[in-house]
Amino acid sequence: MFFLKEETKVVVLHPSYFGPNVKEYLVNRLNEEEEGRCTGDHFVICVMDMVDIGEGRVIPGSGAAEYTIKYRAIIWKPFRGETVDAIVTSVKPTGIFTLAGPLSVFIARKNIPSDIKWEPGANPPQYTDHADQVIEKGTSLRLKILGVKPDVSNINAIGTIKEDYLGYGPIPWPTRSCPCDETNNLQNTLRDQSGRAVMAQLSNMSLHRSRRVFFTS
């Protein structure tokens, strides 16, 4: 789930950056260090704006200065029960390894539908129903997160595709029928587009950690 959160960061600046553009340097350093970072609790997707940049304090003995910066950022905190789109990175007899943006999600064999079976002689390795469903490296899956395991600087999760509206391929999000169908359809379309844009941004972030990530709505 995505949140707009206020956070605090102490940035150390070398004396060579002191001058009229010091705030610009601080913003650039903050973006480089924070965007794409995993705190062990959540992923920082994008720094939105600065709330406050404190006065610099010279560090004795080094000449560098440290600044306390308060900023607002878009963060992603995965939750149990959350549904996400992911890309298969590896297929093993024990299950399927996927990436939902920067989040590594493992789908155990017991959480794969019974009609989709491991194919030991296939190249590349795959799960298949011997019809139109083939799950291999690079396949898109929609899955539900069953559990989240936070670490010091990483988050891992386990998931399932053994439920309705989950699994192989570009599966449409379910819609509800009611007297206001046009409004619901518009809301579902906007939600789908927004979700895909954010997940695409997350995937880009995991593949290009060294580049600055820009959040798109």
C-alpha positions as CSV (number, residue, x, y, z in Angstrom):
1,M,0.0,0.0,0.0
2,F,1.2,3.5,-0.8
3,F,1.5,6.4,1.6
4,L,2.7,9.9,1.7
5,K,5.0,10.1,4.7
6,E,7.1,12.8,6.4
7,E,10.6,11.6,7.2
8,T,13.9,13.1,8.5
9,K,17.3,12.6,7.1
10,V,20.8,13.9,8.2
11,V,22.9,14.7,5.1
12,V,26.6,15.4,5.4
13,L,28.1,17.8,2.9
14,H,31.7,18.2,1.9
15,P,33.1,21.8,2.2
16,S,33.6,22.0,-1.5
17,Y,29.8,22.2,-1.9
18,F,29.5,25.2,0.4
19,G,28.2,28.3,-1.4
20,P,25.1,29.9,-2.9
21,N,23.9,26.5,-4.4
22,V,24.2,24.5,-1.2
23,K,20.4,23.8,-1.0
24,E,20.4,22.5,-4.5
25,Y,23.3,20.1,-3.6
26,L,21.4,19.0,-0.5
27,V,18.3,18.2,-2.5
28,N,20.3,16.2,-5.1
29,R,22.1,14.3,-2.3
30,L,18.8,13.5,-0.6
31,N,17.3,12.2,-3.8
32,E,20.3,10.0,-4.5
33,E,20.4,8.5,-1.1
34,E,16.7,8.1,-0.3
35,E,14.9,7.3,-3.6
36,G,14.9,3.5,-4.1
37,R,16.0,2.8,-0.5
38,C,14.5,0.0,1.6
39,T,14.3,0.8,5.3
40,G,13.3,-2.8,6.3
41,D,9.8,-1.5,6.9
42,H,9.0,0.1,3.5
43,F,10.4,1.2,0.2
44,V,11.0,4.9,-0.5
45,I,9.6,5.5,-4.0
46,C,10.0,9.2,-4.6
47,V,10.9,12.3,-2.6
48,M,8.0,14.7,-3.2
49,D,9.2,18.0,-1.5
50,M,11.2,19.5,1.3
51,V,9.4,20.5,4.5
52,D,12.4,22.0,6.2
53,I,16.2,22.2,5.7
54,G,17.9,22.9,9.0
55,E,20.9,25.1,9.6
56,G,24.2,23.4,8.8
57,R,26.4,22.3,11.7
58,V,30.2,22.0,11.1
59,I,31.6,18.6,12.2
60,P,34.7,19.2,14.3
61,G,37.9,17.9,12.8
62,S,36.6,17.3,9.3
63,G,35.3,20.6,8.0
64,A,32.2,19.0,6.6
65,A,28.7,20.1,7.7
66,E,25.6,18.1,8.5
67,Y,22.1,19.2,7.7
68,T,18.9,17.8,9.2
69,I,16.3,17.7,6.4
70,K,12.6,17.0,6.8
71,Y,10.9,15.9,3.6
72,R,7.8,14.2,2.3
73,A,8.0,11.0,0.3
74,I,5.8,8.5,-1.5
75,I,6.5,5.1,0.2
76,W,5.3,1.6,-0.5
77,K,4.7,-0.7,2.5
78,P,3.6,-4.2,1.4
79,F,0.8,-5.7,3.5
80,R,-0.5,-9.2,3.9
81,G,-3.6,-9.6,1.6
82,E,-2.4,-7.0,-0.9
83,T,-2.7,-7.9,-4.5
84,V,0.2,-6.9,-6.8
85,D,1.4,-7.6,-10.3
86,A,4.8,-9.3,-10.6
87,I,7.4,-10.6,-13.1
88,V,8.7,-14.2,-12.8
89,T,12.5,-14.2,-12.2
90,S,13.1,-17.9,-11.6
91,V,11.1,-21.2,-11.8
92,K,12.0,-24.1,-9.5
93,P,10.4,-27.4,-8.6
94,T,9.7,-26.0,-5.1
95,G,7.9,-22.9,-6.5
96,I,8.1,-19.6,-8.4
97,F,10.3,-16.6,-7.6
98,T,8.9,-13.2,-8.6
99,L,9.6,-9.5,-8.4
100,A,6.8,-7.0,-7.7
101,G,8.8,-3.9,-8.2
102,P,11.6,-4.1,-5.6
103,L,9.8,-6.7,-3.5
104,S,10.9,-10.4,-3.9
105,V,7.9,-12.7,-3.6
106,F,8.1,-16.5,-3.5
107,I,5.1,-18.6,-4.5
108,A,5.4,-22.1,-3.1
109,R,4.2,-25.1,-5.1
110,K,1.2,-25.6,-2.8
111,N,0.0,-22.0,-3.6
112,I,-0.1,-22.7,-7.4
113,P,-3.4,-24.0,-8.8
114,S,-3.5,-27.8,-9.0
115,D,-4.0,-27.9,-12.8
116,I,-0.7,-26.0,-13.4
117,K,2.1,-28.5,-12.8
118,W,5.9,-28.5,-12.8
119,E,7.3,-29.6,-16.2
120,P,10.6,-31.3,-15.4
121,G,11.8,-31.8,-19.0
122,A,10.9,-28.3,-20.3
123,N,13.5,-25.8,-21.4
124,P,13.3,-23.1,-20.0
125,P,11.9,-24.5,-16.7
126,Q,8.2,-23.9,-16.4
127,Y,4.9,-24.7,-14.8
128,T,2.1,-25.4,-17.3
129,D,-1.4,-26.7,-17.7
130,H,-0.5,-28.1,-21.1
131,A,-3.0,-25.7,-22.7
132,D,-2.6,-21.9,-22.8
133,Q,-1.0,-21.3,-19.5
134,V,2.8,-21.4,-19.3
135,I,4.7,-19.8,-16.4
136,E,8.4,-19.3,-17.0
137,K,11.0,-16.6,-16.5
138,G,9.6,-13.3,-17.7
139,T,5.9,-14.2,-17.3
140,S,3.6,-11.6,-15.8
141,L,1.6,-12.8,-12.8
142,R,-1.0,-11.3,-10.5
143,L,-0.6,-12.6,-7.0
144,K,-1.7,-12.0,-3.4
145,I,0.8,-11.5,-0.6
146,L,0.3,-14.0,2.2
147,G,3.1,-12.9,4.4
148,V,5.9,-10.3,4.7
149,K,9.3,-10.8,6.3
150,P,11.1,-7.5,7.0
151,D,14.9,-7.4,7.3
152,V,17.5,-4.7,8.1
153,S,17.6,-3.3,4.6
154,N,15.3,-5.6,2.6
155,I,11.8,-7.0,2.5
156,N,10.8,-10.5,1.3
157,A,7.3,-11.9,1.0
158,I,5.4,-15.1,0.2
159,G,2.4,-15.1,-2.1
160,T,-0.3,-17.2,-3.8
161,I,-1.9,-17.4,-7.2
162,K,-4.4,-20.0,-6.1
163,E,-7.4,-17.7,-5.9
164,D,-9.9,-16.0,-8.2
165,Y,-8.6,-13.2,-10.4
166,L,-5.0,-14.3,-9.7
167,G,-2.4,-16.0,-11.8
168,Y,-1.1,-16.1,-15.3
169,G,-1.2,-13.3,-17.9
170,P,-2.9,-9.9,-18.2
171,I,-5.9,-10.6,-15.9
172,P,-8.4,-7.8,-15.8
173,W,-9.3,-6.3,-12.4
174,P,-12.8,-7.4,-11.3
175,T,-15.6,-4.9,-11.7
176,R,-18.8,-4.5,-9.8
177,S,-22.2,-4.1,-11.4
178,C,-24.6,-1.6,-9.9
179,P,-26.9,1.1,-11.2
180,C,-23.9,3.5,-11.6
181,D,-22.0,1.3,-14.0
182,E,-20.4,4.2,-15.8
183,T,-18.9,5.7,-12.7
184,N,-17.6,2.3,-11.4
185,N,-16.1,1.6,-14.8
186,L,-14.3,4.9,-14.8
187,Q,-13.0,4.4,-11.2
188,N,-11.8,0.9,-12.1
189,T,-10.0,2.2,-15.2
190,L,-8.3,5.0,-13.3
191,R,-7.3,2.6,-10.4
192,D,-5.9,0.1,-12.9
193,Q,-3.9,2.7,-14.8
194,S,-2.6,4.2,-11.6
195,G,-1.6,0.9,-10.2
196,R,0.1,-0.2,-13.4
197,A,2.0,3.1,-13.5
198,V,3.3,2.8,-9.9
199,M,4.2,-0.9,-10.4
200,A,6.0,-0.1,-13.6
201,Q,7.9,2.6,-11.7
202,L,8.8,0.1,-9.0
203,S,10.1,-2.3,-11.6
204,N,12.2,0.4,-13.1
205,M,13.5,1.2,-9.7
206,S,14.6,-2.4,-9.0
207,L,16.4,-2.6,-12.3
208,H,18.1,0.8,-12.2
209,R,18.8,1.4,-8.5
210,S,21.6,3.8,-9.4
211,R,19.4,6.1,-11.4
212,R,17.0,8.7,-9.9
213,V,13.4,7.5,-9.8
214,F,10.5,9.9,-10.7
215,F,7.0,9.1,-9.5
216,T,4.3,9.2,-12.2
217,S,0.7,9.4,-11.4
